[in-house]
Structures are given as C-alpha cells and as structure tokens.
Amino acid sequence: MESKTPAGLKAGGRKLWRSVTVDYELGEHELSILLEAARTVDALDALQEIVREEGVTNVSPQGVRAHPALVEARQQRVTLAKLVASLRIPLEDEDAGTRLPQKRVGPRAVSAIR
C-alpha cells in the first residue's frame, strides 16, 4: 500500500518515494530514511542542473578545478547509496529465496595510536 507522498518533494524524490512505497510496507523509521533518500535525489537533480548549465569545471584563483556542484553531487551520491542500502530493499532481479539477509554488525574496531 502506497504511503502519502510527503509535501516538498520534487519530481525525482516523488518518483523514488512512490516506487518504494507502492511495493513495500515500511515502518516509521524506514519512512524517515526513505524521505531523506528522496530529498537527496532532489538535491542531486538540482546539482546536476547547475553542472549542466555551468559545466564541470570552475575557474578559481587556484586555477581550473572541478565545479563545486559536481563535488557536492559526488558526496550526495555516496549519501544516497548509504540511505538506500540501509532500507535493505532487494533488487528486482534477485530471487528472495536465494538472497542472504544483510548482516548487522557493531561499530568498526578502533585501532590504538602507537
């Protein structure tokens, strides 16, 4: 059953929201994660539009560099991947019977400074 699409989402975010909620019943915490993923999709769309209009490079006093919107888009893609992975939604081509559940483990070990 599809959950009501939250206000404020743009086309990309609404598409992600609907594509997930139409097929999966999510708990409140999962809906919060999905909302952040949808907002991230919208941010990526806005950043991509900036890069499309201004190009992938930017001239600064330090010389030609990657456009700041391109750099931020890379960070937003990493965030989106983590958010979507945390929802643990199976890929369309995966057979649910052969898929191993994602393991939940504690924090990574901290190495002592020598």
N, C-alpha and C positions, 0 to 999 in steps of 0.2 A: 504494500500500500504506500503510495507516494505521500511524503510529508509536504506540508505547505512550504513553498519556496520563500525563504526569508527576504524581506524588503532590502533594497540597496544593492542586490547582486546585478551585475551586468550580464550580457548575453552568454559569455563563456562560463561564468560562475553558475548561472541558472541551468545551463546545459549539463554541467557536471553534477549539480545537485539533483536534477531530475533523473539523470541516467543511473545514479546510485540508489536514490530513494524509491524508484519505481520497482526495482528488483530485490531490494534488501530492507529488512526491518532493523533499524538502528536504535540503540539506546541513547539516552540523553548525552552521555559523554562522547559517543561516536558522532552524534549530530553536531556537537561543538567542533570536533575535529574536521568533519566534512565542511562545515561553514568556513573554517579557516582555510581549508583547501580551495573552496570556491572563491573566496576573496583573493587568494594567491593567484588563481587563474586569471581573475580580473586584473590584478596588478601586472601580471605578465603580459596580458593583452595591451595594457596601456604603455608599458615599457617598449613592447615591440613596435607600437605605433610611433613612438618617439624615435626609435632607431631607424624605422622605415623613412621617416621624414628627414632626419638629420644625418644619417649614415652611421657606420660602425666605428668611425674614428672621430676624435675630437682634438683640435689644436689647442694646446695649453702652453704656458710659459716654459714648461719642461719638455715641450716637443709634441709630436703626434702620439696620442695614446688611444686606447680603447674608449669608446664613448661610455660615460658613467652609467647611462641607462642599460648598456649592454652588460656591464659588470654587475649591476644590480639584478638584471634578469637572470644571470647565471646563479646568483645566490638564491633568488626566488625559486628557480627550478629545483635546487637542492632541497629547499624547504618543502616544496610541493611533493617531491618524491618521498620524503620522510613522512609527511602527513598522510599521503595515500597508502603508503606501506603500513602505517600504524592502524589503518582501518581493516587490514587483512582481508581484503576482498579478492576472491580468486579471479584469475584471468579467464577470459571467455573460453579459451581453448584447453583449459586444464580440466581433467576429469577429477571431480571432487573425491572419488573413491581412492585415487592413487596419490593424492596430494598430501604431503605431511604437514601437520599444523606448524605454524611458526613458533619457535621456542622463545619463551620469555625468560631472560636471564637477568641477574643482578647487574649492578654497575661494573664497568671495566675495572680491572685491578689498577691500583695506583702504585707506580714504582717509586722507591725511595731515591732521593737525590744523594749521590755519593760524593 
